[in-house]
């Protein structure tokens, strides 16, 4: 099916969103002491890296940053026809008692966030877990909400939200893909 693509956030808008989220994190947590970020593979890792840099720039303190692979915690693992690709988790700090912020690119059904929380809880008990996303597109299937959102963007189920990062995609932008109606396909 062909799709119609429209840019929702350009590079500058994405950077402003990262900066705003960083300020919100600092305000809500009264600084960055005992705070750590965990990026959810794949694009959540890139967003977490940017948030880490901004938080450290603003506060002048190191903020630990880890990588979480939720593959084995997905509730649709048995529905996948191919063998899942495992990229591994890399969290080199103790999470017990930490204020953790899980970071992902898009919040949709909430199932990825649920899987990430389950994976983290198996590693120990943090003081709290919050969620930061670049885009919240709605359509929750679980009672999960983001604490920090770059952009709320109501969508229909047949639309797709993409968050592109320079490191993976060669550009920084958020775009929405809609299926073309029959008249547009002709």
C-alpha positions as CSV (number, residue, x, y, z in Angstrom):
1,X,0.0,0.0,0.0
2,X,1.4,3.4,-1.0
3,X,1.6,6.0,1.7
4,X,1.4,9.8,2.0
5,X,4.2,11.2,4.1
6,X,4.2,14.5,6.1
7,X,6.9,15.9,8.3
8,X,5.7,16.7,11.8
9,X,8.9,17.8,13.5
10,X,12.1,18.9,11.8
11,X,15.6,18.8,13.4
12,X,15.1,22.1,15.3
13,X,11.8,21.0,16.7
14,X,13.3,17.7,17.8
15,X,16.1,19.5,19.6
16,X,13.7,21.9,21.3
17,X,11.7,18.9,22.5
18,X,14.8,17.3,23.9
19,X,15.7,20.5,25.7
20,X,12.2,21.0,27.1
21,X,12.1,17.3,28.3
22,X,15.5,17.8,30.0
23,X,14.3,20.9,31.8
24,X,11.1,19.0,32.9
25,X,13.2,16.1,34.2
26,X,15.4,18.4,36.2
27,X,12.5,20.3,37.6
28,X,10.4,17.3,38.6
29,X,13.4,15.4,40.1
30,X,15.0,18.5,41.7
31,X,18.2,18.0,39.7
32,X,19.8,14.8,38.4
33,X,21.1,13.3,41.6
34,X,20.4,9.5,41.8
35,X,18.9,9.7,38.3
36,X,19.6,7.4,35.4
37,X,18.4,7.0,31.8
38,X,17.7,3.7,30.0
39,X,17.1,3.8,26.3
40,X,14.8,1.1,24.8
41,X,16.5,-0.4,21.7
42,X,16.6,0.9,19.0
43,X,15.6,4.5,18.6
44,X,15.0,5.0,22.3
45,X,18.8,4.6,22.8
46,X,19.5,7.5,20.5
47,X,17.0,9.7,22.2
48,X,18.4,8.7,25.6
49,X,21.9,9.7,24.4
50,X,20.7,13.2,23.5
51,X,18.8,13.6,26.7
52,X,21.9,12.5,28.7
53,X,24.0,15.1,26.9
54,X,21.5,17.9,27.5
55,X,21.0,16.9,31.2
56,X,24.8,16.9,31.8
57,X,25.2,20.2,29.9
58,X,22.5,21.8,32.1
59,X,23.4,20.3,35.4
60,X,27.1,19.8,35.1
61,X,26.8,16.3,36.6
62,X,27.2,12.9,35.1
63,X,23.9,11.0,34.3
64,X,24.3,7.2,33.8
65,X,22.7,5.9,30.6
66,X,22.0,2.3,29.8
67,X,20.6,0.3,26.9
68,X,17.7,-2.1,27.3
69,X,16.7,-4.8,24.8
70,X,13.1,-6.0,25.6
71,X,12.9,-8.7,22.9
72,X,12.3,-11.5,25.4
73,X,9.8,-9.5,27.4
74,X,7.5,-8.8,24.4
75,X,4.0,-10.2,24.7
76,X,3.9,-10.9,21.0
77,X,7.1,-13.0,20.8
78,X,5.2,-16.2,20.1
79,X,3.4,-14.4,17.2
80,X,6.7,-13.5,15.4
81,X,7.4,-15.9,12.5
82,X,11.1,-15.2,12.3
83,X,13.8,-15.6,15.0
84,X,14.0,-12.4,16.9
85,X,17.2,-10.4,16.7
86,X,18.8,-10.0,20.1
87,X,21.0,-6.9,20.5
88,X,21.6,-7.1,24.2
89,X,21.1,-5.0,27.2
90,X,24.0,-2.8,28.5
91,X,23.3,-1.3,31.9
92,X,26.5,-0.9,33.8
93,X,25.1,0.8,36.9
94,X,23.0,-0.5,39.8
95,X,19.3,0.3,39.3
96,X,18.3,-0.4,42.9
97,X,17.1,2.8,44.5
98,X,17.7,4.9,41.4
99,X,15.2,7.2,39.8
100,X,15.0,5.6,36.3
101,X,13.7,7.2,33.2
102,X,12.9,4.8,30.4
103,X,13.3,6.5,27.0
104,X,11.6,5.5,23.7
105,X,10.8,7.2,20.4
106,X,7.1,6.6,20.1
107,X,4.4,5.6,22.7
108,X,1.6,3.8,21.0
109,X,-0.2,0.8,22.7
110,X,2.0,0.9,25.8
111,X,3.2,-2.7,25.3
112,X,6.8,-1.8,24.8
113,X,6.8,0.3,27.9
114,X,5.2,-2.5,29.9
115,X,7.9,-5.0,28.6
116,X,10.7,-2.5,29.5
117,X,9.3,-2.1,33.1
118,X,9.2,-5.9,33.5
119,X,12.8,-6.2,32.2
120,X,14.0,-3.5,34.6
121,X,12.2,-4.9,37.6
122,X,14.0,-8.2,37.1
123,X,17.3,-6.4,37.6
124,X,16.3,-4.9,40.9
125,X,13.9,-2.4,42.4
126,X,14.4,1.3,41.4
127,X,13.1,4.1,43.6
128,X,10.8,5.0,40.7
129,X,10.4,4.6,36.9
130,X,9.3,7.3,34.6
131,X,8.8,7.3,30.8
132,X,10.1,9.9,28.3
133,X,9.1,9.7,24.6
134,X,9.5,11.9,21.6
135,X,6.0,11.3,20.3
136,X,2.8,10.1,22.1
137,X,0.4,9.0,19.3
138,X,-2.4,7.6,21.5
139,X,-4.2,4.2,21.1
140,X,-3.2,2.8,24.4
141,X,-4.0,-0.8,25.1
142,X,-2.6,-0.7,28.6
143,X,-2.9,1.9,31.4
144,X,0.5,3.5,30.7
145,X,1.3,7.2,30.1
146,X,4.5,9.1,29.5
147,X,5.8,11.5,32.1
148,X,7.7,13.5,29.5
149,X,6.5,13.9,25.9
150,X,8.1,15.8,23.0
151,X,4.9,16.0,21.0
152,X,1.4,14.6,21.5
153,X,0.1,13.6,18.1
154,X,-3.3,12.0,17.8
155,X,-3.3,9.5,15.0
156,X,-5.5,6.9,13.4
157,X,-4.5,3.2,13.7
158,X,-3.6,3.0,10.0
159,X,-1.1,5.8,10.2
160,X,2.5,5.3,11.1
161,X,4.8,7.6,13.1
162,X,8.5,7.5,12.3
163,X,11.2,9.2,14.4
164,X,14.4,9.4,12.3
165,X,17.8,10.0,13.9
166,X,20.9,11.1,12.0
167,X,22.9,8.1,13.3
168,X,20.5,5.5,11.8
169,X,18.6,7.4,9.1
170,X,20.9,10.2,7.9
171,X,18.5,12.9,9.2
172,X,16.7,14.1,12.3
173,X,12.9,14.4,11.8
174,X,9.6,13.0,12.8
175,X,7.1,12.2,10.1
176,X,3.6,10.7,9.7
177,X,2.7,8.2,7.0
178,X,-0.9,7.9,6.0
179,X,-2.3,5.4,3.5
180,X,-3.2,7.0,0.2
181,X,-6.9,7.1,-0.6
182,X,-7.9,5.4,-3.8
183,X,-8.2,8.7,-5.7
184,X,-4.6,9.6,-4.7
185,X,-3.3,6.2,-5.9
186,X,-4.7,6.6,-9.4
